[in-house]
Amino acid sequence: MGWVTGVMVYFVVWWTVLFAVLPFGIEPDDAAARESGGWRGTPRRPAIVNKALWTTVVATVVWFIIWYLVTSDWLSFRTGWLAMPTQ
């Protein structure tokens, strides 16, 4: 995997993990007034920085797993158990 591909895969993994992490710890703000821009689903404390840090940690681990699978022969279509049989 080249560095450009690695960066793009990390970008996609990071955003996917972010959307998976966003709902954790959300408590709706029942007192949010519609006139002030709030709504029933508005979170009291969104903790975006904390979620971004957790997203970065989880995305880095997932990216290293993907990198290992791509660069190893364990998951290869050229050699190994996934390779096409030779005639």
N, C-alpha and C positions, 0 to 999 in steps of 0.2 A: 504494500500500500504506500503510495507516494504521500508527500506531506500535504499537497493540496487536497487529495482525497481524504486524508486523515482529518484535516480541518473541517471539511464539509460534512463528513460523517459525525464528527464531534458536535457541530452546529445542529444537525438534525436530532441527534440523541439528546442534546441539552434542552432543546425546545420540547421534545416529547416528554422528557422527565419533568420539566417545569409544569406542563399541563397535568401531569399525574400528581405532583406535589401540591399544587395550589389549593385543593380542597381541604387539606389536613389542617386541623385546628381552627376552622372557621366557625365563629359564633355570630349569628345574625344580630344586628343592632335593632331591637324592637322599638327604641325611642327615636329612630331616625325620621326626621320630618321631610316630607316630599318637597316642601318649599325651599329647604336649605340644600337640596341636591341629594339627600339620602333616600333610601328606599328600604323595604323590609329585608331584602337580601344583602344589604350593605354590611360588610363585616365590621365588627368593633375594632379589632386590631388585625390588620391584614398580614403584618410581619413579612413584608416583601423581601427585605434584606436577608432575613433568616432563611426564607424559602429559597432565595437565589443561592445562598451558600450551600444549603443541603442539595440543591439541584446540581451545583457544580461538583460536589463530592460524588454523588450517585452517578452522574453522567460520566465522570472520569473513570470510575470503576467499570461501568458498562462499556465505555470506549476501549479500555484496555482488554476486556474480554473479546470484543469484536476484533480488535487488532491482533490478538493472539490467534483467534480462529482463522483470520484471513492469511496471516503470515506462516502459520504452521501447516504441516502436511496432514494433520488430523482431519481437516475439512477441505480436501483438495479434489477437484474434478480431474486433475491430470495424473495423480498418483494416489494410491491408497484404496480404501474400500468403496469410495464413490466414483472411481474412475471407470470409464467405459471399457468394456472388455476388448482385448486385442484379438484380431482375427487370424 
